[in-house]
Amino acid sequence: MVDSIPVAFLFFGAALALFAVPQGRVRSVVMLAVPLAAALHVWSLPAGDLGQVEFFGYSLELMRVDKLSRVFALIFCLAAFLGNLYAWHVRDMVQLVAALVYAGSAIGAVFAGDLITLFFYWEGTAIASVFLIWARRTEGAYHTGMRYLVIQIGSGVILLAGAILYHGETGNFAFEKMTLGSPATWLIFLSFGIKCAFPLLHNWLQDSYPAGTVTGTVILSAFTTKLAVYALARGFAGTEILIYIGAIMTLFPIFFAVIENDLRRVLAYSLNNQLGFMVVGVGIGTELSLNGTAAHAFAHILYKALLFMSVGAVLFRTGTAKGSELGGLYKTMPLTMIFCVVGAASISAFPLFSGFISKSLIMSAASHEGYYVVWAILLFASAGVFHHSGIKIPYFAFFAHDSGLRPKEAPFHMLLAMGITAFLCIAIGVYPAPLYALLPYEVDYAPYTTTHVVTQLQLLFFSALAFTVLMRTGIYPPELKSVNLDTDWLYRRFMPDLLGTLSAALGRVWSAQAAVVQRRITRVVSRLHHSTGPEGRISQTWPTGAMVLWIAILLAVTLIVNFVGQRL
Amino acid sequence: MGNTKSSKDDPAAYPALGTALLWLDNRRNVDYVVYGLYIICAGLFLADFLYHKHVYLAVEEVPGFYAIYGFVMCAALVICAKGMRVLLKRPEDYYSPKDVESEDHPVEQLEKAENDG
């Protein structure tokens, strides 16, 4: 009985119950208790389809529990717990409710066994998460949130359209493995792709995540994109095009990350890069690579949250997360610095850190299956992510030139959240067996071989060497107060400008031709006036009798026409 | 950005861990760190000759392949990215007021505090 209650409802119920709980620490305790209870519940669930409901004559499957959905649900619960612990001080109900509904929707979507249920939760994540951006309550955050919402809701609408077409083709809404080919599957694929930040569809991520609140961005970083990775793994495993999409995804964000000033946006770019690895894993579609995708999503959620937490703590204490404004913070925020370095080492896949034991599954799958170019790109991306996330983030925030800022160390609950996350990053790296046991397939892989450790260390240390050499020779581009154009320029500047120019040009053409017509009419009227007006030549010579005669003729004609018409 | 340099920059008030790391403030010590990095890199490069590599691809057998690849690609990455700035860099208020780039983070959501020991 308890098993059939969807885990998501626990979060939604708690979000409602929160209003009955007095403001303050009790609410924060509820925020921590809910994900813990949910995690225990997920852990104890048996595999199988546990929650069918009838909906307008269709049978919806709310609780499809298998190893793939379980591992994603567990890490989502864990991320919600850590994010809420980090946000212990937050008293803003908007953010608290949004965090619960967002996490609940993401977990609900993971257990969804049909496309309609998936669609509802899909939109749920979109609507709940935007409040974590709007909660900043500034004009810029409002506009950014709007852009984010349009794209996220758009993704859901495309999913719904795809689901309806899919029903037309197959007669059911089952969310199972699909083959790309029909319009329905392409639409569903596109919908997943938007949420997964595929190249050219990616920019909502870098646009919106740096606009969230200090704690909101930590929570944002965990769910939406990894839900999309899960959906791809469920629906499109082994779809070859994903390998190339993923490879491009790992590649281009690292260039932007090097020149980006806002450190939270740097992290958003590297998030995009890490998603690429997971997408490649889905595309290869072997047991090894799908295990790699699930393991990497698990490890990634933790170290990415840790990095966002540490940069968030800097923002919380100094009011800025920009590389150009920061530096030298290791003196007064040494613990935050150490946690940041742990996150950086994990994302860079240093041996003994979590990224090492998860990313290598995907790398090995790529080389075993003969995708050599993709393998080389992934290797480059691995070095690149170390370069900008592993070195740049800690270096510009905590070392580099001394900014003169002497902020206080992060508050205790933030340090605790970072500490637990850092511990998990190291624990998974040192002892990966428990994580491997959670993966969808049997794992037959040993990450710690001499070759693997030495080659990985070579790659990383020589990347660090490149950074050092470029830094000391002054070639490395300095952090500058600036923004960089990305694809969002197309819809934020180019299209509005183009429309503005077009409408201005159309307006000019319209008013020019209206002026011509006006002039002509004026000329005709004035000529008529000249000839037939009171002073005109024609009216001068018309006798009144002529008018009477014409009326008589007109009457006669009318009479004849009437007469003839009746006769006919 | 409203950042004011701290008036109370007192190294004695730093957390113990921060004080312990203060030797990084000295340029000469940073040089030592860099020399350490050079030595580690040289050691890792030479390590390739000391064990038997278990690899799948022919290119991986080249001694120091990973080292050279890491160094060259990272240098290329940075130089390309630097070149991209010529085309892509815009002032911080380029999109303002429709994004958060040029606005301050609302102070009431922060807990700015200076280190006072």
Interface residues (C-beta under 8 A of the other chain):
Chain A: H89 R136 R137 T138 E139 G140 A141 H143 T144 D207 P210 A211 T213 V214 I254 F255 F256 V258 I259 D262 L315 F316 R317 T318 G319 T320 K322 E325 Y330 K331 T332 M333 P334 L335 I338 S367 H368 Y372 W375 L379 F380 A383 G384 H387 F399 D402 S403 G404 L405 R406 P407 K408 E409 P411 T449 T450 T451 V454 T455 Q456 L457 Q458 L459 L460 F461 F462 S463 A464 L465 A466 F467 T468 V469 L470 R472 I475 Y476 P477 L480 K481 S482 V483 N484 L485 D486 R492 R493
Chain B: M1 G2 N3 K5 S6 K8 D9 P11 Y14 P15 L17 G18 A20 L21 L22 L24 D25 V34 L37 Y38 I40 C41 L44 F45 A47 D48 Y51 K53 H54 V55 Y56 L57 E60 G64 F65 Y66 A67 I68 Y69 G70 F71 V72 M73 C74 A75 L77 V78 I79 C80 A81 K82 M84 R85 L87 L88 K89 R90 P91 E92 Y94 Y95 S96 P97 K98 D99 V100 E101 S102 E103 D104 H105 P106 V107 Q109 L110 E111 K112 A113 E114 N115 D116
